[in-house]
Each structure stands twice: as C-alpha cells, then as structure tokens.
Amino acid sequence: MTRMLSEAKGRSWERIQYRVLLFARKLLVSGKERFIRYNLGGAEIILPFAHDLPLIRSAFPQYSTNVGRLCSYLCDKYPDLHLIDIGANIGDTVAIIREFNRCPILCVEGDQYYFDILTENIRRARFPSVVATRSFVATYSGEIKGHLVSVAGTAHFVEDKTKPMSTIKLSDLLDDFPEFQSPKMLKIDTDGFDCSILRSELEWLGERKPVIFFEYDPFFFGGQSYDGALIFEDLSSVGYTFAIIYDNFGDYLTSVDLHRDARIMADLQNYYVGRQGLEYADVAVFHREDRELAERIRTKEADWSLRSREERPGRAKKG
C-alpha cells in the first residue's frame, strides 16, 4: 500500500508541476507574439512562447514518444511505411518520429498560423521526405460555417455563419498525394473530430488497413452528430481487432481485443466522462492482419512504460 501511495503521489506531482509551469507561463505571456527555439528529438524547431509543448514535456518527458516508437516497430515489418499526420500543428510529431526513422510523412494542418510554423520547422530542421498541405480534413468535402481559433498550441473549431471554410475528406485529399494512398500508419489529432473523421472513412480504412493512432475523448462527443463511443465497434466492422491504449501523457494503460473486451471499452468510456478534456486516452488500433505484430508491440510498450516509471526522478524506493 505504501508503494502504491508513493506512485500515486509521484504521478500527482507531475500534474501539479505541469499546472504550476502553465500558470507561470501565462503570467509572462504578453499581447505580442513571441517565439522560442526548442530542441525536440534532436532537431531544433521554433514554437510560440504560448505553446504548451515545452511545459508538458518538462513535466512528462515521455509525452508523444509512443508515436515514434510505434512507427519504428511498424517499419521493422513494413520498410516502405508511409505515414499521414492529420493535425500536424507545428511539426512536433515529425520531429519525434525523425528521432526514430526517416519514413515519408504527409503533414496535414488546417490552421494557417500553425501551418506557417510547420513549414518553417520542416525547412529549418531539414526534415527529409516530409510533405505539408494546409487542408481542413472533415467528414465531407465541401464547406463548413466557422473558423479555427489558435490557443496555447492547439486550434479548435468555432461555428460562425459569416465565415465559411473549405473542408475535405481524407480520401479525397489523397487524390493529390498518390504516394500516400496506402499509408501504413495514420495519426490523427483534430481536437474532438477524430472519431467522426474515422467513421466517415470506414470503407477506405478497411481497404488500406493502416494502424490508426488517435485521440479518444468523450468530452467532445456530446456536441457532435456521431457518438464517438461507437468508434471501436465501427472499426471492428471493417477488420480492426486490437487496440493499445495510453493516457494522454504517453503512459501505457492496457490493450484490448475489440471483439471480446466490450466491457473494458465501456469502462474506458465511463472513466473519461466528465473530465472536461483534461484527461483522455490515446489509442493505437490494429487491423486483424497486423494482430501478431500488435501483440509484440503491446509487450514492448508495457515493458518500456514500466522501465520509464522506474527511472523517473524522485521515485520512492521499496522498503
């Protein structure tokens, strides 16, 4: 029990540290935009002073490294792996992945502000085999009434009937990028639209069978026509059978068989309800054709997460 309390206390301290740093940063931010240089994955990038990434990585050094490791595992089986990053933001995922391998990456970012920083970081860091496009990926190709608002390193959609914005389905977007028509990994982070976008592309996903890494946050489900809690059932219907689940700071939580573990998925949904987007899950979903690989990755990620926790500064020793 003492050890359990020590681990819980350590995790709470990481969260407290992050919130203190966030508050301090808010006191320093002025009305004029400021940029800083930041080393990520061995590459120097720039980012707005108001961006949360350095604070998150300071409190949670393992944050988002799971994407890089997953990509590396997949490259062992698929040397010609291509990756699509929807919601590429400033290019932080690219920097993390480039620490592990040099697979071709298509970066998709809908917000003009972050897209400009993204393209500058690709140029500055000389990331090889990276293509960027400013596109707002949605559930259909056409037009939506509203605009994006950039805050603290993320952009969220705000409805506005006076400001139409063009949208495009992922499968339509790829007509212009034929080399990415059959990616082996799809990473998506669209601040609430992840599940809806995946639902709109079920046929395409069932045909291409990429490993999908996405954000699962019930906080966003209420304001949308599609109930995101159904996404695992829908993905299962096109051949996806296995999921590896992390918390939003990159710690491995568990893995599930989507055909057999419905109660665990219901528990996951219930756990994150009411957390106001402050806590959510990141999920990697695998098609049945990659089931054996997924099982091996699950073992590696569970071991990595355990070692990472044991090596964290300030961890209480047994005894």
The 8 nearest C-alpha neighbors of each residue, nearest first, counted from 0:
[[1, 3, 2, 4, 5, 6, 7, 317],
 [2, 0, 4, 3, 5, 317, 6, 318],
 [1, 3, 5, 0, 4, 6, 317, 315],
 [4, 2, 0, 6, 5, 1, 7, 8],
 [3, 5, 7, 1, 2, 6, 8, 0],
 [6, 4, 2, 8, 3, 7, 315, 9],
 [7, 5, 9, 3, 8, 4, 2, 10],
 [8, 6, 4, 10, 9, 5, 11, 3],
 [7, 9, 5, 11, 6, 10, 4, 12],
 [10, 8, 12, 6, 11, 7, 5, 13],
 [9, 11, 7, 13, 12, 8, 6, 14],
 [10, 12, 8, 14, 13, 9, 7, 15],
 [11, 13, 15, 9, 14, 10, 16, 8],
 [14, 12, 16, 10, 58, 11, 15, 17],
 [13, 15, 17, 11, 12, 16, 18, 10],
 [14, 16, 12, 18, 17, 13, 19, 11],
 [17, 15, 13, 19, 14, 18, 12, 58],
 [16, 18, 14, 20, 58, 15, 19, 21],
 [17, 19, 21, 15, 20, 16, 22, 14],
 [20, 18, 22, 16, 21, 17, 15, 23],
 [19, 21, 23, 17, 18, 22, 24, 16],
 [20, 22, 18, 24, 19, 23, 17, 25],
 [21, 23, 19, 25, 24, 20, 18, 26],
 [24, 22, 20, 26, 25, 21, 19, 27],
 [23, 25, 27, 21, 26, 22, 20, 28],
 [24, 26, 22, 28, 27, 23, 21, 49],
 [27, 25, 23, 24, 28, 22, 29, 21],
 [28, 26, 24, 25, 29, 23, 22, 49],
 [27, 29, 25, 26, 24, 49, 30, 48],
 [30, 28, 31, 27, 32, 26, 33, 25],
 [29, 31, 32, 28, 33, 27, 49, 25],
 [32, 30, 29, 33, 28, 34, 48, 49],
 [33, 31, 30, 34, 47, 29, 48, 49],
 [32, 34, 48, 47, 31, 35, 49, 28],
 [35, 33, 47, 48, 46, 45, 32, 36],
 [34, 36, 45, 46, 48, 47, 37, 33],
 [37, 35, 45, 44, 43, 46, 38, 34],
 [36, 38, 44, 43, 45, 39, 35, 46],
 [39, 37, 43, 42, 41, 44, 40, 36],
 [38, 40, 42, 41, 94, 37, 43, 95],
 [39, 41, 95, 98, 42, 94, 38, 97],
 [40, 42, 39, 38, 98, 43, 94, 95],
 [43, 41, 39, 38, 40, 124, 44, 94],
 [44, 42, 38, 37, 124, 39, 36, 41],
 [43, 45, 120, 37, 36, 38, 42, 124],
 [46, 44, 36, 35, 37, 34, 120, 43],
 [45, 47, 34, 35, 48, 50, 36, 44],
 [48, 46, 34, 49, 50, 33, 35, 32],
 [47, 49, 34, 33, 50, 35, 46, 28],
 [48, 50, 47, 151, 51, 28, 152, 24],
 [49, 51, 152, 151, 47, 48, 52, 46],
 [52, 50, 54, 151, 152, 53, 55, 49],
 [51, 53, 55, 54, 50, 56, 152, 57],
 [54, 52, 56, 55, 51, 57, 50, 37],
 [55, 53, 57, 52, 51, 56, 17, 20],
 [54, 56, 52, 58, 57, 53, 59, 51],
 [57, 55, 60, 59, 53, 58, 54, 62],
 [56, 58, 54, 55, 59, 60, 53, 17],
 [57, 59, 55, 13, 17, 56, 16, 60],
 [58, 60, 56, 61, 62, 57, 55, 248],
 [61, 59, 56, 62, 57, 58, 55, 64],
 [62, 60, 59, 64, 249, 63, 248, 56],
 [61, 63, 248, 249, 60, 59, 64, 56],
 [64, 62, 65, 249, 66, 61, 248, 92],
 [63, 65, 67, 66, 61, 62, 68, 95],
 [64, 66, 68, 63, 67, 69, 249, 62],
 [67, 65, 69, 64, 68, 63, 70, 96],
 [68, 66, 96, 70, 64, 65, 69, 95],
 [67, 69, 71, 65, 70, 66, 72, 64],
 [70, 68, 72, 66, 71, 67, 65, 73],
 [69, 71, 73, 67, 68, 72, 66, 74],
 [70, 72, 68, 74, 69, 73, 99, 67],
 [73, 71, 69, 75, 74, 70, 68, 296],
 [72, 74, 70, 75, 71, 76, 77, 69],
 [73, 75, 77, 78, 71, 76, 72, 80],
 [74, 76, 73, 72, 77, 78, 71, 70],
 [77, 75, 74, 73, 78, 72, 292, 80],
 [76, 78, 74, 80, 79, 75, 73, 183],
 [79, 77, 74, 80, 75, 76, 73, 102],
 [80, 78, 77, 81, 74, 102, 103, 183],
 [79, 81, 77, 183, 78, 74, 102, 182],
 [82, 80, 182, 103, 183, 102, 104, 179],
 [81, 83, 104, 184, 182, 185, 103, 183],
 [82, 84, 105, 185, 104, 186, 106, 85],
 [83, 85, 106, 186, 87, 107, 187, 105],
 [86, 84, 187, 107, 87, 186, 188, 83],
 [85, 87, 108, 188, 189, 88, 107, 187],
 [86, 88, 108, 106, 84, 85, 90, 107],
 [87, 89, 113, 86, 90, 108, 117, 114],
 [90, 88, 117, 116, 113, 91, 87, 114],
 [91, 89, 117, 93, 92, 87, 88, 94],
 [90, 92, 94, 93, 89, 95, 88, 39],
 [93, 91, 95, 94, 90, 96, 87, 63],
 [92, 94, 96, 90, 91, 95, 97, 104],
 [95, 93, 91, 97, 92, 96, 40, 39],
 [94, 96, 40, 92, 98, 93, 97, 67],
 [97, 95, 67, 93, 98, 99, 94, 92],
 [96, 98, 100, 94, 99, 95, 101, 93],
 [97, 99, 40, 96, 95, 100, 94, 41],
 [98, 100, 97, 96, 67, 71, 68, 95],
 [101, 99, 97, 102, 98, 96, 71, 70],
 [100, 102, 97, 103, 127, 128, 99, 96],
 [101, 103, 100, 81, 80, 104, 128, 82],
 [104, 102, 128, 81, 129, 82, 101, 105],
 [105, 103, 82, 129, 83, 81, 106, 130],
 [104, 106, 83, 130, 131, 129, 84, 82],
 [107, 105, 131, 84, 87, 130, 104, 83],
 [106, 108, 85, 132, 87, 86, 133, 131],
 [109, 107, 86, 133, 87, 114, 134, 110],
 [108, 110, 135, 134, 133, 111, 107, 114],
 [109, 111, 112, 113, 108, 114, 147, 154],
 [110, 112, 114, 113, 115, 109, 133, 108],
 [113, 111, 114, 115, 110, 116, 149, 117],
 [112, 114, 116, 115, 88, 89, 110, 111],
 [113, 115, 117, 111, 116, 112, 108, 110],
 [114, 116, 118, 113, 117, 112, 111, 119],
 [117, 115, 119, 113, 114, 89, 118, 120],
 [118, 116, 89, 114, 90, 120, 115, 119],
 [117, 119, 121, 115, 120, 116, 114, 122],
 [118, 120, 116, 122, 117, 121, 123, 115],
 [121, 119, 123, 117, 122, 44, 118, 124],
 [120, 122, 118, 126, 119, 124, 123, 125],
 [123, 121, 125, 119, 120, 124, 118, 126],
 [124, 122, 120, 125, 121, 119, 44, 43],
 [123, 125, 126, 121, 122, 120, 42, 43],
 [126, 124, 122, 123, 121, 127, 120, 42],
 [125, 127, 121, 124, 129, 128, 122, 97],
 [126, 128, 129, 125, 101, 103, 121, 102],
 [127, 129, 103, 104, 130, 126, 102, 101],
 [130, 128, 104, 127, 103, 105, 126, 131],
 [129, 131, 105, 106, 104, 128, 132, 103],
 [132, 130, 106, 105, 107, 129, 133, 118],
 [133, 131, 107, 134, 106, 108, 130, 105],
 [132, 134, 108, 109, 107, 114, 131, 135],
 [135, 133, 109, 108, 132, 136, 107, 166],
 [134, 136, 109, 166, 167, 137, 108, 165],
 [137, 135, 167, 168, 166, 134, 169, 138],
 [136, 138, 168, 139, 167, 166, 196, 135],
 [137, 139, 196, 199, 168, 195, 136, 140],
 [140, 138, 168, 137, 167, 141, 166, 199],
 [141, 139, 167, 166, 168, 142, 137, 138],
 [142, 140, 166, 165, 139, 167, 143, 164],
 [141, 143, 165, 166, 164, 163, 144, 140],
 [142, 144, 164, 163, 145, 165, 166, 141],
 [145, 143, 163, 160, 159, 162, 158, 164],
 [144, 146, 159, 158, 162, 157, 163, 143],
 [145, 147, 157, 156, 162, 164, 158, 148],
 [146, 148, 156, 155, 154, 157, 110, 149],
 [147, 149, 154, 155, 156, 150, 146, 157],
 [150, 148, 154, 153, 147, 155, 152, 151],
 [149, 151, 153, 152, 154, 148, 50, 49],
 [152, 150, 50, 49, 51, 153, 149, 154],
 [151, 153, 50, 150, 51, 149, 49, 154],
 [152, 154, 150, 149, 151, 155, 88, 190],
 [153, 155, 149, 148, 147, 150, 156, 110],
 [156, 154, 148, 147, 190, 157, 149, 153],
 [155, 157, 147, 146, 148, 158, 154, 145],
 [158, 156, 145, 146, 147, 159, 155, 148],
 [159, 157, 145, 144, 146, 160, 156, 143],
 [158, 160, 145, 144, 161, 162, 157, 146],
 [161, 159, 144, 162, 145, 158, 163, 143],
 [160, 162, 159, 163, 144, 145, 158, 146],
 [163, 161, 145, 159, 160, 144, 146, 164],
 [164, 162, 144, 143, 145, 142, 161, 160],
 [165, 163, 143, 142, 144, 145, 162, 166],
 [164, 166, 142, 141, 143, 163, 167, 135],
 [167, 165, 135, 140, 141, 142, 137, 136],
 [166, 168, 140, 136, 137, 139, 135, 172],
 [169, 167, 139, 140, 171, 137, 170, 136],
 [168, 170, 172, 171, 136, 173, 167, 137],
 [169, 171, 173, 168, 172, 203, 174, 200],
 [172, 170, 168, 169, 173, 174, 167, 140],
 [173, 171, 169, 174, 170, 175, 168, 167],
 [172, 174, 176, 175, 170, 171, 180, 177],
 [173, 175, 172, 176, 171, 177, 170, 180],
 [176, 174, 173, 172, 177, 171, 178, 179],
 [175, 177, 173, 174, 178, 179, 180, 172],
 [178, 176, 180, 179, 174, 173, 175, 181],
 [177, 179, 176, 180, 181, 81, 173, 182],
 [180, 178, 177, 182, 181, 176, 81, 173],
 [181, 179, 177, 178, 173, 182, 176, 174],
 [180, 182, 179, 207, 183, 178, 81, 209],
 [183, 181, 81, 179, 184, 82, 209, 180],
 [182, 184, 209, 80, 81, 210, 82, 181],
 [185, 183, 210, 82, 209, 182, 211, 186],
 [186, 184, 211, 83, 82, 210, 212, 209],
 [185, 187, 212, 84, 211, 213, 83, 85],
 [186, 188, 85, 213, 84, 86, 212, 189],
 [189, 187, 86, 190, 213, 214, 85, 193],
 [188, 190, 192, 86, 193, 191, 187, 85],
 [191, 189, 188, 192, 155, 193, 154, 153],
 [190, 192, 219, 193, 189, 216, 220, 194],
 [191, 193, 195, 189, 194, 190, 196, 137],
 [194, 192, 196, 195, 189, 191, 197, 188],
 [193, 195, 197, 227, 196, 192, 198, 230],
 [196, 194, 198, 192, 197, 193, 225, 199],
 [197, 195, 138, 199, 193, 198, 194, 137],
 [198, 196, 194, 200, 199, 195, 193, 201],
 [197, 199, 195, 196, 200, 201, 194, 230],
 [198, 200, 196, 138, 197, 201, 195, 139],
 [201, 199, 197, 203, 198, 202, 204, 196],
 [202, 200, 204, 198, 203, 199, 205, 197],
 [203, 201, 205, 204, 200, 206, 237, 199],
 [202, 204, 206, 200, 205, 201, 207, 170],
 [205, 203, 201, 207, 208, 206, 202, 200],
 [204, 206, 237, 202, 208, 203, 207, 201],
 [205, 207, 203, 204, 208, 202, 237, 201],
 [208, 206, 204, 181, 205, 209, 203, 182],
 [209, 207, 204, 205, 206, 286, 210, 183],
 [210, 208, 183, 184, 207, 211, 182, 185],
 [209, 211, 184, 285, 284, 183, 185, 208],
 [212, 210, 185, 284, 283, 186, 209, 184],
 [213, 211, 283, 186, 282, 185, 187, 284],
 [214, 212, 187, 282, 281, 186, 188, 211],
 [213, 215, 281, 280, 188, 216, 282, 193],
 [214, 216, 280, 281, 279, 213, 217, 282],
 [215, 217, 279, 218, 219, 214, 280, 276],
 [218, 216, 220, 219, 272, 271, 215, 268],
 [217, 219, 216, 276, 275, 220, 272, 273],
 [220, 218, 191, 217, 221, 222, 216, 223],
 [219, 221, 217, 227, 222, 223, 226, 218],
 [222, 220, 223, 219, 218, 226, 217, 224],
 [223, 221, 220, 219, 224, 225, 218, 226],
 [224, 222, 225, 220, 221, 226, 219, 195],
 [223, 225, 226, 222, 221, 220, 195, 227],
 [224, 226, 223, 227, 195, 220, 194, 229],
 [227, 225, 228, 220, 229, 224, 223, 221],
 [226, 228, 229, 194, 230, 220, 225, 195],
 [227, 229, 226, 230, 268, 231, 217, 220],
 [230, 228, 227, 232, 231, 226, 233, 225],
 [229, 231, 233, 227, 232, 228, 234, 194],
 [232, 230, 234, 233, 229, 235, 257, 228],
 [231, 233, 235, 229, 230, 234, 236, 257],
 [232, 234, 230, 236, 235, 231, 229, 198],
 [235, 233, 231, 236, 239, 237, 232, 230],
 [234, 236, 239, 232, 238, 233, 237, 240],
 [235, 237, 233, 234, 238, 232, 239, 205],
 [238, 236, 205, 235, 234, 239, 201, 233],
 [237, 239, 235, 286, 236, 287, 240, 205],
 [238, 240, 286, 235, 234, 285, 287, 237],
 [239, 241, 257, 287, 235, 286, 256, 238],
 [242, 240, 256, 285, 257, 284, 255, 239],
 [243, 241, 284, 255, 283, 254, 285, 244],
 [242, 244, 254, 283, 282, 253, 284, 297],
 [243, 245, 282, 253, 252, 254, 281, 251],
 [246, 244, 251, 252, 281, 250, 280, 249],
 [245, 247, 280, 248, 250, 249, 281, 279],
 [246, 248, 280, 279, 249, 281, 278, 245],
 [249, 247, 62, 246, 250, 59, 63, 61],
 [248, 250, 62, 247, 246, 63, 245, 61],
 [251, 249, 245, 246, 248, 304, 252, 61],
 [250, 252, 245, 304, 301, 253, 244, 249],
 [253, 251, 245, 244, 250, 246, 254, 243],
 [254, 252, 244, 243, 251, 255, 245, 301],
 [253, 255, 243, 242, 244, 297, 256, 252],
 [256, 254, 242, 241, 257, 260, 243, 253],
 [255, 257, 241, 258, 259, 260, 240, 242],
 [256, 258, 240, 241, 259, 260, 255, 235],
 [259, 257, 256, 260, 240, 261, 235, 241],
 [258, 260, 256, 257, 261, 255, 262, 240],
 [261, 259, 263, 262, 256, 257, 255, 258],
 [262, 260, 264, 263, 259, 265, 257, 258],
 [263, 261, 265, 264, 260, 266, 259, 267],
 [264, 262, 266, 265, 260, 261, 267, 255],
 [263, 265, 267, 261, 266, 262, 268, 260],
 [266, 264, 262, 268, 263, 267, 261, 269],
 [267, 265, 263, 269, 264, 268, 270, 262],
 [268, 266, 264, 270, 265, 269, 263, 271],
 [267, 269, 265, 266, 270, 271, 264, 272],
 [268, 270, 266, 272, 267, 271, 265, 273],
 [271, 269, 267, 268, 272, 266, 273, 274],
 [270, 272, 269, 268, 274, 279, 273, 217],
 [273, 271, 269, 217, 274, 270, 268, 218],
 [272, 274, 275, 271, 218, 217, 276, 270],
 [273, 275, 276, 272, 277, 271, 278, 218],
 [276, 274, 277, 273, 218, 278, 272, 271],
 [275, 277, 278, 218, 274, 279, 216, 219],
 [278, 276, 275, 274, 279, 247, 218, 271],
 [279, 277, 276, 274, 247, 271, 280, 275],
 [278, 280, 216, 247, 271, 215, 246, 276],
 [281, 279, 246, 215, 247, 245, 214, 282],
 [280, 282, 214, 245, 213, 247, 215, 246],
 [281, 283, 244, 213, 212, 243, 245, 280],
 [282, 284, 212, 243, 211, 242, 244, 213],
 [283, 285, 242, 211, 210, 241, 282, 243],
 [286, 284, 210, 241, 239, 289, 242, 240],
 [285, 287, 239, 288, 238, 289, 240, 208],
 [288, 286, 290, 289, 240, 239, 238, 285],
 [287, 289, 286, 290, 291, 285, 208, 238],
 [290, 288, 292, 287, 286, 291, 293, 285],
 [291, 289, 287, 293, 292, 288, 294, 286],
 [292, 290, 294, 293, 289, 295, 288, 287],
 [291, 293, 295, 289, 290, 294, 296, 73],
 [292, 294, 290, 296, 291, 295, 289, 297],
 [293, 295, 297, 291, 296, 292, 290, 298],
 [296, 294, 292, 298, 297, 293, 299, 291],
 [295, 297, 293, 299, 298, 294, 300, 292],
 [296, 298, 294, 300, 295, 299, 293, 301],
 [299, 297, 301, 295, 296, 300, 302, 294],
 [300, 298, 296, 302, 297, 301, 303, 295],
 [299, 301, 303, 297, 302, 298, 296, 304],
 [300, 302, 304, 298, 303, 299, 297, 251],
 [303, 301, 305, 299, 300, 304, 298, 306],
 [304, 302, 300, 306, 305, 301, 307, 299],
 [303, 305, 307, 301, 302, 306, 251, 300],
 [304, 306, 302, 308, 307, 303, 301, 309],
 [307, 305, 309, 303, 308, 304, 310, 302],
 [306, 308, 304, 310, 305, 309, 303, 311],
 [307, 309, 305, 311, 310, 306, 304, 314],
 [308, 310, 306, 307, 311, 305, 314, 312],
 [311, 309, 307, 308, 306, 312, 314, 305],
 [310, 312, 308, 309, 314, 307, 313, 306],
 [313, 311, 314, 310, 309, 308, 315, 9],
 [312, 314, 315, 311, 9, 310, 316, 309],
 [315, 313, 312, 311, 316, 9, 309, 6],
 [314, 316, 5, 313, 317, 6, 2, 9],
 [317, 315, 318, 314, 2, 5, 313, 309],
 [318, 316, 315, 2, 1, 314, 5, 3],
 [317, 316, 2, 315, 1, 0, 5, 3]]
